[in-house]
Amino acid sequence: MARVSMEGVGEYYHHYPRVAAIVTVHARGKDNAMAAAWHCPLSFTPPLYGVSISPKRFTHDLIMEAKEFGVNFVPVEKAELIASVGGSSGREVDKFQRFQMAKEKPLKTSVPLLADAYACYECKVVECKTYGDHVWIVGEVVASHFEQDSFTPEHVLNLERVAPALYLGGELYTNPAKDGIRHLDRKVYGKR
């Protein structure tokens, strides 16, 4: 297989697939949502979660005002919702109304939680820092919500029950192969 070498990153899709999420916020008396693939956990203690958002996005402005946000994980069956939320601006449309997104009440914040999500985090902003053309927004997870049947007793996503929406870039979505799971014991492989 031929390897291509170049300066820069080109289309910048080499690090995909990534679990797509819907980031939510409530500010100025309205709810808003955006699609995000650039997000990740940062710490167990305290539980910190980060999202990378362009300052051009309306959601960025609302999070800066509200100082809180939600992260909602939806199954691949909701890929059309992710694409719709990501392809429209909250400055121009009420996404919750247009896309008929059902909400559930949060415990510790005012962020809307998606009823279709198999897991959600409520986050309070603790730090924001600009990196290039995006702002890395770090939130402390103050509450989590999840469908118990979507996870194993070990708290691992149960792919027999739910398939996360994996974003490949270029508006392509997929799901993980259920028979592609490999359990590798660290006690065995850490000693190799």
Z-matrix of the N, CA and C atoms (Angstrom, degrees):
N
C 1 1.446
C 2 1.530 1 108.39
N 3 1.296 2 116.46 1 131.95
C 4 1.462 3 121.64 2 -177.07
C 5 1.531 4 110.80 3 -77.92
N 6 1.329 5 115.84 4 136.24
C 7 1.459 6 121.71 5 176.75
C 8 1.524 7 108.42 6 -101.32
N 9 1.330 8 116.13 7 134.34
C 10 1.453 9 122.12 8 177.88
C 11 1.516 10 108.26 9 -100.71
N 12 1.310 11 116.85 10 133.29
C 13 1.459 12 121.95 11 175.68
C 14 1.513 13 108.18 12 -120.46
N 15 1.334 14 115.54 13 136.66
C 16 1.457 15 119.66 14 -178.15
C 17 1.521 16 108.87 15 -156.41
N 18 1.303 17 116.47 16 161.08
C 19 1.457 18 120.47 17 172.77
C 20 1.519 19 108.19 18 -80.78
N 21 1.327 20 117.47 19 144.07
C 22 1.462 21 121.09 20 -178.33
C 23 1.516 22 111.01 21 81.10
N 24 1.325 23 116.26 22 -165.79
C 25 1.457 24 120.20 23 -175.07
C 26 1.522 25 114.54 24 -118.13
N 27 1.314 26 118.00 25 -3.54
C 28 1.461 27 119.47 26 -178.91
C 29 1.512 28 111.24 27 67.41
N 30 1.308 29 116.92 28 -128.72
C 31 1.471 30 121.37 29 -177.58
C 32 1.523 31 112.63 30 -75.13
N 33 1.322 32 119.05 31 -13.45
C 34 1.469 33 124.85 32 174.61
C 35 1.521 34 112.93 33 65.37
N 36 1.322 35 116.81 34 38.39
C 37 1.460 36 121.80 35 177.83
C 38 1.530 37 112.13 36 -109.43
N 39 1.320 38 118.42 37 6.26
C 40 1.458 39 120.89 38 -174.52
C 41 1.526 40 113.10 39 -65.16
N 42 1.307 41 118.65 40 -25.00
C 43 1.462 42 122.50 41 -177.51
C 44 1.532 43 113.51 42 -89.44
N 45 1.315 44 117.47 43 3.57
C 46 1.457 45 121.59 44 176.55
C 47 1.523 46 109.41 45 -88.88
N 48 1.340 47 120.73 46 158.07
C 49 1.454 48 126.75 47 13.13
C 50 1.527 49 112.56 48 -82.41
N 51 1.330 50 114.06 49 157.56
C 52 1.465 51 122.62 50 176.99
C 53 1.525 52 107.75 51 -136.81
N 54 1.304 53 116.08 52 147.51
C 55 1.457 54 119.40 53 176.39
C 56 1.526 55 108.27 54 -66.41
N 57 1.305 56 115.89 55 124.21
C 58 1.462 57 120.68 56 176.45
C 59 1.527 58 108.30 57 -81.27
N 60 1.313 59 116.08 58 142.33
C 61 1.461 60 121.75 59 178.19
C 62 1.522 61 108.69 60 -132.58
N 63 1.310 62 115.32 61 165.72
C 64 1.457 63 120.69 62 173.51
C 65 1.522 64 106.88 63 -116.15
N 66 1.328 65 115.46 64 117.79
C 67 1.465 66 122.08 65 178.93
C 68 1.522 67 106.98 66 -89.46
N 69 1.335 68 116.28 67 132.01
C 70 1.457 69 121.26 68 -178.61
C 71 1.525 70 111.01 69 -121.92
N 72 1.327 71 114.71 70 156.73
C 73 1.459 72 121.03 71 -179.99
C 74 1.525 73 108.96 72 -155.59
N 75 1.333 74 114.99 73 152.88
C 76 1.460 75 121.07 74 173.38
C 77 1.524 76 107.58 75 -126.57
N 78 1.327 77 116.66 76 122.10
C 79 1.471 78 122.34 77 177.20
C 80 1.522 79 107.74 78 -159.97
N 81 1.305 80 115.39 79 157.94
C 82 1.469 81 121.14 80 179.13
C 83 1.530 82 112.03 81 55.75
N 84 1.314 83 116.51 82 29.07
C 85 1.456 84 120.94 83 178.31
C 86 1.514 85 114.73 84 75.40
N 87 1.341 86 117.70 85 12.57
C 88 1.459 87 119.25 86 -179.53
C 89 1.517 88 111.25 87 -136.95
N 90 1.313 89 114.73 88 156.63
C 91 1.459 90 122.33 89 175.96
C 92 1.520 91 108.74 90 -98.27
N 93 1.324 92 115.36 91 145.86
C 94 1.457 93 119.57 92 176.54
C 95 1.522 94 108.87 93 -142.40
N 96 1.328 95 115.73 94 160.45
C 97 1.457 96 122.36 95 -179.34
C 98 1.517 97 109.51 96 -146.68
N 99 1.322 98 116.11 97 150.50
C 100 1.462 99 121.65 98 174.30
C 101 1.522 100 109.29 99 -144.63
N 102 1.309 101 116.59 100 152.00
C 103 1.461 102 122.08 101 175.24
C 104 1.518 103 108.64 102 -80.73
N 105 1.333 104 115.75 103 144.06
C 106 1.467 105 120.12 104 178.90
C 107 1.519 106 110.08 105 -146.09
N 108 1.311 107 115.10 106 134.67
C 109 1.461 108 120.92 107 172.74
C 110 1.530 109 110.59 108 -112.00
N 111 1.319 110 116.77 109 -17.57
C 112 1.457 111 120.60 110 -179.13
C 113 1.524 112 108.89 111 -97.46
N 114 1.319 113 114.96 112 89.96
C 115 1.460 114 122.34 113 -179.49
C 116 1.518 115 108.26 114 -156.96
N 117 1.355 116 116.86 115 155.78
C 118 1.461 117 119.22 116 177.88
C 119 1.527 118 111.91 117 -172.39
N 120 1.348 119 116.20 118 159.96
C 121 1.458 120 120.52 119 173.23
C 122 1.527 121 109.22 120 -73.15
N 123 1.329 122 115.72 121 150.53
C 124 1.468 123 120.31 122 -177.81
C 125 1.517 124 113.19 123 -123.23
N 126 1.344 125 117.90 124 -26.34
C 127 1.456 126 120.50 125 -174.98
C 128 1.526 127 109.51 126 -160.27
N 129 1.358 128 115.11 127 146.59
C 130 1.458 129 119.90 128 172.30
C 131 1.523 130 111.27 129 -82.52
N 132 1.362 131 115.81 130 -44.46
C 133 1.465 132 120.56 131 -175.90
C 134 1.509 133 110.02 132 -129.23
N 135 1.314 134 119.47 133 106.27
C 136 1.460 135 125.50 134 -5.09
C 137 1.529 136 110.36 135 -72.61
N 138 1.331 137 117.22 136 162.05
C 139 1.466 138 119.05 137 178.94
C 140 1.530 139 109.94 138 -72.18
N 141 1.330 140 115.66 139 109.83
C 142 1.467 141 121.16 140 -178.62
C 143 1.519 142 109.89 141 -115.86
N 144 1.332 143 115.76 142 141.49
C 145 1.455 144 121.96 143 178.54
C 146 1.517 145 108.00 144 -135.36
N 147 1.339 146 116.98 145 137.78
C 148 1.455 147 120.73 146 -177.98
C 149 1.516 148 113.05 147 -118.91
N 150 1.333 149 114.88 148 147.78
C 151 1.460 150 121.99 149 174.11
C 152 1.524 151 107.92 150 -131.34
N 153 1.313 152 115.73 151 142.97
C 154 1.452 153 121.93 152 178.92
C 155 1.527 154 108.24 153 -105.31
N 156 1.335 155 115.91 154 118.17
C 157 1.468 156 120.50 155 -174.54
C 158 1.528 157 109.61 156 -132.26
N 159 1.305 158 116.34 157 134.78
C 160 1.457 159 120.94 158 176.06
C 161 1.527 160 109.13 159 -67.83
N 162 1.343 161 117.44 160 137.53
C 163 1.465 162 119.30 161 177.19
C 164 1.536 163 112.77 162 -66.49
N 165 1.332 164 117.85 163 -8.74
C 166 1.465 165 121.50 164 175.63
C 167 1.526 166 111.82 165 -75.45
N 168 1.321 167 116.39 166 -18.36
C 169 1.465 168 121.34 167 -175.01
C 170 1.529 169 111.02 168 -79.25
N 171 1.315 170 115.24 169 140.01
C 172 1.458 171 122.18 170 177.00
C 173 1.529 172 110.58 171 -60.20
N 174 1.328 173 116.39 172 -37.15
C 175 1.466 174 120.90 173 178.72
C 176 1.520 175 110.85 174 -59.61
N 177 1.322 176 117.53 175 -38.12
C 178 1.471 177 121.02 176 177.13
C 179 1.517 178 110.26 177 -57.67
N 180 1.332 179 116.83 178 -48.76
C 181 1.465 180 121.02 179 -179.41
C 182 1.523 181 111.49 180 -59.94
N 183 1.322 182 115.89 181 -42.42
C 184 1.462 183 119.96 182 -178.55
C 185 1.532 184 111.79 183 -68.08
N 186 1.328 185 116.84 184 -39.70
C 187 1.469 186 119.50 185 177.98
C 188 1.522 187 110.46 186 -65.90
N 189 1.326 188 117.30 187 -39.75
C 190 1.464 189 119.65 188 178.21
C 191 1.536 190 110.95 189 -61.12
N 192 1.320 191 116.27 190 -34.12
C 193 1.458 192 121.21 191 178.78
C 194 1.534 193 111.70 192 -77.66
N 195 1.324 194 117.56 193 -46.49
C 196 1.463 195 122.34 194 -174.86
C 197 1.524 196 112.83 195 -77.26
N 198 1.339 197 116.24 196 -29.00
C 199 1.469 198 122.39 197 -177.13
C 200 1.533 199 112.09 198 64.00
N 201 1.336 200 115.68 199 29.72
C 202 1.452 201 121.20 200 176.71
C 203 1.527 202 108.51 201 -159.89
N 204 1.332 203 115.39 202 158.80
C 205 1.465 204 120.75 203 178.95
C 206 1.520 205 109.13 204 -158.05
N 207 1.328 206 115.09 205 163.10
C 208 1.452 207 121.70 206 175.22
C 209 1.517 208 109.86 207 -116.75
N 210 1.323 209 116.03 208 149.80
C 211 1.458 210 122.04 209 174.08
C 212 1.522 211 106.13 210 -121.68
N 213 1.325 212 116.28 211 120.92
C 214 1.461 213 123.09 212 -174.55
C 215 1.520 214 109.62 213 -118.04
N 216 1.326 215 116.05 214 125.87
C 217 1.455 216 121.81 215 -179.88
C 218 1.524 217 108.24 216 -104.06
N 219 1.328 218 115.93 217 118.34
C 220 1.462 219 120.86 218 -177.45
C 221 1.524 220 109.56 219 -115.81
N 222 1.335 221 117.45 220 153.97
C 223 1.461 222 120.24 221 -179.22
C 224 1.524 223 111.91 222 -72.94
N 225 1.327 224 114.75 223 164.34
C 226 1.466 225 120.94 224 -177.76
C 227 1.526 226 111.55 225 -60.52
N 228 1.320 227 118.22 226 -23.41
C 229 1.466 228 120.76 227 176.61
C 230 1.523 229 111.43 228 -62.27
N 231 1.322 230 116.75 229 -16.35
C 232 1.467 231 122.32 230 178.96
C 233 1.533 232 111.57 231 -102.57
N 234 1.325 233 118.33 232 20.47
C 235 1.468 234 121.68 233 -179.82
C 236 1.525 235 111.28 234 -58.49
N 237 1.331 236 117.43 235 -36.36
C 238 1.463 237 120.37 236 178.45
C 239 1.527 238 110.88 237 -62.99
N 240 1.336 239 116.57 238 -37.20
C 241 1.460 240 120.69 239 176.83
C 242 1.527 241 110.21 240 -65.92
N 243 1.314 242 116.87 241 -44.56
C 244 1.473 243 120.38 242 178.71
C 245 1.528 244 109.97 243 -58.56
N 246 1.330 245 116.51 244 -48.04
C 247 1.463 246 120.69 245 -179.45
C 248 1.527 247 111.32 246 -63.80
N 249 1.322 248 117.34 247 -39.41
C 250 1.469 249 120.56 248 179.53
C 251 1.515 250 111.63 249 -65.90
N 252 1.334 251 116.22 250 -44.55
C 253 1.467 252 121.16 251 178.83
C 254 1.528 253 109.93 252 -64.21
N 255 1.339 254 115.93 253 -39.38
C 256 1.461 255 120.28 254 -179.64
C 257 1.513 256 113.65 255 -74.27
N 258 1.315 257 117.05 256 -22.85
C 259 1.463 258 120.54 257 -176.37
C 260 1.509 259 115.18 258 -97.28
N 261 1.320 260 117.03 259 9.00
C 262 1.463 261 120.37 260 179.61
C 263 1.526 262 109.55 261 -133.79
N 264 1.311 263 116.54 262 160.09
C 265 1.462 264 121.81 263 -177.88
C 266 1.524 265 111.12 264 -108.15
N 267 1.322 266 115.44 265 133.23
C 268 1.452 267 121.27 266 175.77
C 269 1.517 268 113.00 267 -67.13
N 270 1.334 269 117.13 268 -14.67
C 271 1.473 270 119.93 269 174.28
C 272 1.525 271 110.83 270 -68.46
N 273 1.340 272 115.53 271 -27.51
C 274 1.459 273 121.19 272 -173.53
C 275 1.521 274 114.59 273 -106.50
N 276 1.321 275 118.12 274 -21.81
C 277 1.462 276 120.58 275 -173.09
C 278 1.525 277 110.23 276 -147.70
N 279 1.325 278 115.95 277 147.02
C 280 1.458 279 121.99 278 171.35
C 281 1.527 280 106.29 279 -82.32
N 282 1.315 281 116.32 280 101.69
C 283 1.460 282 120.35 281 -174.60
C 284 1.521 283 112.42 282 -64.94
N 285 1.338 284 116.95 283 -34.86
C 286 1.464 285 119.24 284 -179.93
C 287 1.528 286 110.83 285 -63.80
N 288 1.314 287 116.71 286 -38.06
C 289 1.459 288 120.41 287 178.70
C 290 1.529 289 110.71 288 -75.52
N 291 1.329 290 116.80 289 -49.58
C 292 1.473 291 120.13 290 -175.91
C 293 1.530 292 112.01 291 -60.43
N 294 1.336 293 116.93 292 -41.56
C 295 1.467 294 120.03 293 -175.64
C 296 1.523 295 112.55 294 -100.54
N 297 1.331 296 116.29 295 11.19
C 298 1.456 297 123.27 296 176.31
C 299 1.519 298 112.14 297 48.59
N 300 1.336 299 115.06 298 51.15
C 301 1.460 300 120.71 299 -179.66
C 302 1.527 301 109.50 300 -85.08
N 303 1.310 302 116.24 301 115.82
C 304 1.461 303 121.45 302 177.62
C 305 1.526 304 108.90 303 -75.45
N 306 1.325 305 115.14 304 140.56
C 307 1.463 306 121.47 305 -177.04
C 308 1.526 307 111.11 306 -114.29
N 309 1.325 308 113.71 307 153.71
C 310 1.456 309 121.44 308 170.55
C 311 1.519 310 107.57 309 -121.26
N 312 1.317 311 116.22 310 156.69
C 313 1.454 312 120.70 311 -176.41
C 314 1.525 313 111.33 312 -78.84
N 315 1.317 314 116.39 313 138.97
C 316 1.462 315 121.01 314 175.79
C 317 1.537 316 110.48 315 -78.32
N 318 1.329 317 115.19 316 166.85
C 319 1.465 318 120.74 317 177.58
C 320 1.523 319 112.80 318 -95.75
N 321 1.344 320 117.26 319 -41.42
C 322 1.462 321 121.25 320 -169.95
C 323 1.519 322 115.46 321 -122.92
N 324 1.338 323 117.45 322 -3.88
C 325 1.463 324 121.44 323 -177.04
C 326 1.526 325 108.40 324 -134.69
N 327 1.311 326 116.01 325 -172.66
C 328 1.467 327 119.89 326 173.94
C 329 1.524 328 111.40 327 -108.35
N 330 1.333 329 118.20 328 9.25
C 331 1.466 330 120.53 329 -176.77
C 332 1.528 331 110.62 330 -71.53
N 333 1.329 332 117.20 331 139.65
C 334 1.457 333 119.08 332 175.55
C 335 1.529 334 109.95 333 -73.84
N 336 1.312 335 115.81 334 139.64
C 337 1.460 336 121.82 335 176.68
C 338 1.522 337 107.65 336 -109.65
N 339 1.305 338 116.63 337 139.54
C 340 1.460 339 120.55 338 -176.58
C 341 1.526 340 110.96 339 -83.10
N 342 1.311 341 116.40 340 126.33
C 343 1.461 342 121.43 341 179.15
C 344 1.524 343 111.26 342 -63.51
N 345 1.333 344 118.23 343 -26.79
C 346 1.469 345 121.98 344 -179.96
C 347 1.524 346 113.45 345 -82.42
N 348 1.319 347 117.99 346 -2.87
C 349 1.466 348 121.01 347 -178.14
C 350 1.524 349 110.33 348 -80.39
N 351 1.331 350 116.30 349 141.54
C 352 1.464 351 119.58 350 175.01
C 353 1.529 352 110.67 351 -85.08
N 354 1.346 353 116.60 352 -14.82
C 355 1.463 354 121.21 353 174.75
C 356 1.526 355 108.77 354 -157.58
N 357 1.332 356 115.93 355 147.06
C 358 1.470 357 122.19 356 179.32
C 359 1.524 358 109.34 357 -143.18
N 360 1.333 359 115.67 358 147.65
C 361 1.456 360 122.21 359 171.81
C 362 1.519 361 108.69 360 -118.88
N 363 1.322 362 115.66 361 138.80
C 364 1.459 363 121.66 362 168.63
C 365 1.522 364 105.70 363 -101.71
N 366 1.333 365 117.06 364 126.61
C 367 1.457 366 121.40 365 -175.44
C 368 1.523 367 112.08 366 -125.79
N 369 1.316 368 115.59 367 140.10
C 370 1.468 369 123.04 368 171.98
C 371 1.527 370 106.70 369 -104.05
N 372 1.322 371 117.00 370 128.79
C 373 1.466 372 121.60 371 -177.07
C 374 1.532 373 110.03 372 -64.88
N 375 1.339 374 115.18 373 129.91
C 376 1.466 375 120.39 374 175.85
C 377 1.529 376 112.38 375 -114.76
N 378 1.342 377 116.21 376 -21.35
C 379 1.465 378 118.53 377 179.89
C 380 1.524 379 110.01 378 -165.39
N 381 1.317 380 115.18 379 148.13
C 382 1.471 381 122.33 380 174.97
C 383 1.521 382 107.52 381 -135.50
N 384 1.321 383 115.58 382 136.24
C 385 1.460 384 119.36 383 178.43
C 386 1.525 385 108.85 384 -145.26
N 387 1.320 386 115.31 385 135.08
C 388 1.454 387 120.58 386 179.95
C 389 1.526 388 110.12 387 -83.43
N 390 1.330 389 114.40 388 131.03
C 391 1.459 390 122.61 389 173.46
C 392 1.525 391 106.37 390 -128.11
N 393 1.327 392 117.26 391 110.61
C 394 1.464 393 120.15 392 -178.52
C 395 1.509 394 111.31 393 59.42
N 396 1.332 395 116.70 394 -125.94
C 397 1.465 396 120.53 395 -176.23
C 398 1.535 397 113.50 396 -96.18
N 399 1.337 398 118.20 397 11.68
C 400 1.465 399 122.40 398 179.03
C 401 1.523 400 110.57 399 -129.27
N 402 1.317 401 115.32 400 159.96
C 403 1.462 402 121.98 401 175.11
C 404 1.518 403 107.42 402 -111.09
N 405 1.331 404 115.59 403 127.73
C 406 1.456 405 121.07 404 176.59
C 407 1.525 406 106.49 405 -88.76
N 408 1.328 407 115.86 406 113.45
C 409 1.462 408 122.01 407 -177.54
C 410 1.524 409 107.73 408 -105.36
N 411 1.327 410 115.56 409 118.33
C 412 1.455 411 121.50 410 -178.31
C 413 1.520 412 108.43 411 -103.36
N 414 1.311 413 115.58 412 129.47
C 415 1.454 414 120.70 413 178.07
C 416 1.514 415 111.27 414 -124.92
N 417 1.325 416 115.73 415 144.97
C 418 1.464 417 119.82 416 171.51
C 419 1.521 418 107.26 417 -84.99
N 420 1.319 419 116.05 418 129.14
C 421 1.464 420 120.88 419 178.76
C 422 1.524 421 107.33 420 -74.95
N 423 1.327 422 116.00 421 112.17
C 424 1.467 423 121.09 422 -177.95
C 425 1.523 424 111.94 423 -100.04
N 426 1.318 425 117.85 424 -13.92
C 427 1.464 426 122.54 425 175.03
C 428 1.521 427 108.60 426 -158.96
N 429 1.319 428 116.07 427 146.19
C 430 1.463 429 120.65 428 175.54
C 431 1.521 430 108.49 429 -130.26
N 432 1.302 431 114.86 430 151.49
C 433 1.460 432 122.78 431 -178.19
C 434 1.524 433 106.84 432 -136.00
N 435 1.317 434 117.69 433 136.90
C 436 1.459 435 119.14 434 178.55
C 437 1.521 436 110.07 435 -156.60
N 438 1.315 437 114.36 436 152.43
C 439 1.459 438 121.05 437 174.68
C 440 1.522 439 106.85 438 -80.17
N 441 1.310 440 116.14 439 114.03
C 442 1.458 441 120.93 440 -174.41
C 443 1.528 442 112.22 441 -56.45
N 444 1.328 443 117.58 442 -38.71
C 445 1.466 444 121.14 443 -178.95
C 446 1.526 445 113.31 444 -69.99
N 447 1.328 446 117.24 445 -13.02
C 448 1.460 447 120.54 446 179.34
C 449 1.526 448 112.65 447 -83.93
N 450 1.329 449 116.13 448 -3.91
C 451 1.463 450 120.81 449 -177.18
C 452 1.522 451 110.48 450 -128.28
N 453 1.319 452 115.62 451 151.10
C 454 1.463 453 120.97 452 177.70
C 455 1.529 454 108.81 453 -77.43
N 456 1.345 455 117.33 454 169.90
C 457 1.469 456 119.10 455 175.72
C 458 1.536 457 112.79 456 -59.40
N 459 1.333 458 117.00 457 -20.60
C 460 1.471 459 121.57 458 177.70
C 461 1.524 460 111.91 459 -88.22
N 462 1.344 461 116.86 460 5.93
C 463 1.474 462 124.33 461 178.01
C 464 1.529 463 113.30 462 70.75
N 465 1.315 464 116.20 463 26.05
C 466 1.460 465 122.53 464 175.85
C 467 1.526 466 107.68 465 -98.85
N 468 1.321 467 117.32 466 141.10
C 469 1.455 468 121.18 467 178.89
C 470 1.525 469 109.57 468 -55.72
N 471 1.315 470 116.81 469 129.12
C 472 1.459 471 122.94 470 -178.74
C 473 1.528 472 108.92 471 -90.55
N 474 1.312 473 115.90 472 101.21
C 475 1.464 474 120.58 473 -176.92
C 476 1.520 475 113.00 474 -70.12
N 477 1.329 476 118.04 475 -8.14
C 478 1.463 477 120.95 476 172.71
C 479 1.528 478 109.94 477 -76.00
N 480 1.333 479 117.00 478 -20.61
C 481 1.464 480 121.52 479 -176.04
C 482 1.528 481 113.95 480 -110.40
N 483 1.331 482 116.92 481 -30.76
C 484 1.467 483 120.02 482 -176.65
C 485 1.526 484 109.48 483 -145.41
N 486 1.312 485 115.71 484 140.41
C 487 1.463 486 121.70 485 175.90
C 488 1.525 487 107.52 486 -114.13
N 489 1.340 488 117.52 487 115.72
C 490 1.464 489 118.91 488 179.80
C 491 1.526 490 110.89 489 -67.15
N 492 1.320 491 115.90 490 154.36
C 493 1.465 492 120.95 491 178.11
C 494 1.518 493 108.36 492 -82.20
N 495 1.305 494 116.82 493 110.02
C 496 1.460 495 121.75 494 177.51
C 497 1.522 496 108.70 495 -96.54
N 498 1.319 497 115.47 496 122.74
C 499 1.466 498 121.64 497 179.55
C 500 1.515 499 108.68 498 -91.89
N 501 1.324 500 116.79 499 128.29
C 502 1.459 501 122.66 500 -178.85
C 503 1.526 502 112.94 501 -97.85
N 504 1.343 503 117.53 502 -7.28
C 505 1.460 504 121.50 503 -171.60
C 506 1.517 505 108.18 504 93.79
N 507 1.321 506 116.36 505 164.36
C 508 1.460 507 120.16 506 176.96
C 509 1.512 508 113.75 507 58.11
N 510 1.333 509 118.01 508 30.47
C 511 1.464 510 124.66 509 179.67
C 512 1.521 511 113.21 510 62.96
N 513 1.316 512 117.10 511 30.30
C 514 1.461 513 122.46 512 177.25
C 515 1.519 514 109.76 513 -108.67
N 516 1.337 515 116.52 514 136.04
C 517 1.465 516 123.13 515 179.40
C 518 1.523 517 108.80 516 -126.43
N 519 1.324 518 115.96 517 150.30
C 520 1.464 519 121.58 518 176.39
C 521 1.522 520 108.38 519 -147.59
N 522 1.314 521 115.16 520 -179.54
C 523 1.450 522 120.52 521 174.67
C 524 1.522 523 108.95 522 -131.94
N 525 1.329 524 117.94 523 159.06
C 526 1.467 525 119.46 524 -178.72
C 527 1.521 526 110.99 525 -74.50
N 528 1.306 527 115.64 526 148.87
C 529 1.460 528 120.52 527 176.56
C 530 1.527 529 108.56 528 -75.77
N 531 1.320 530 116.34 529 125.44
C 532 1.467 531 120.62 530 -178.48
C 533 1.523 532 111.44 531 -62.20
N 534 1.339 533 116.76 532 -32.24
C 535 1.455 534 119.41 533 -179.53
C 536 1.527 535 112.40 534 -89.09
N 537 1.332 536 116.47 535 6.41
C 538 1.459 537 120.90 536 -179.38
C 539 1.530 538 113.60 537 -94.86
N 540 1.326 539 117.77 538 5.65
C 541 1.463 540 120.84 539 -178.34
C 542 1.527 541 109.73 540 -77.78
N 543 1.329 542 115.03 541 131.78
C 544 1.469 543 121.41 542 176.42
C 545 1.522 544 107.99 543 -125.04
N 546 1.308 545 117.27 544 121.45
C 547 1.462 546 121.45 545 176.10
C 548 1.519 547 108.04 546 -93.99
N 549 1.318 548 116.54 547 117.91
C 550 1.460 549 121.90 548 179.02
C 551 1.521 550 107.96 549 -116.61
N 552 1.303 551 116.81 550 117.06
C 553 1.460 552 123.02 551 -176.02
C 554 1.523 553 109.72 552 -74.80
N 555 1.326 554 117.20 553 120.50
C 556 1.468 555 122.07 554 179.36
C 557 1.525 556 112.26 555 -59.87
N 558 1.325 557 116.14 556 -31.56
C 559 1.468 558 119.45 557 -179.28
C 560 1.526 559 110.40 558 -65.11
N 561 1.325 560 115.91 559 -32.24
C 562 1.462 561 120.67 560 179.16
C 563 1.539 562 109.39 561 -83.51
N 564 1.318 563 117.29 562 -51.99
C 565 1.461 564 120.57 563 -173.31
C 566 1.520 565 113.24 564 -79.18
N 567 1.300 566 117.67 565 -19.55
C 568 1.460 567 120.24 566 176.50
C 569 1.509 568 112.98 567 -74.12
N 570 1.331 569 116.98 568 -16.42
C 571 1.466 570 122.02 569 -179.01
C 572 1.518 571 112.63 570 -98.99
N 573 1.291 572 117.78 571 1.01
C 574 1.476 573 120.77 572 -177.15
C 575 1.489 574 111.86 573 -71.58
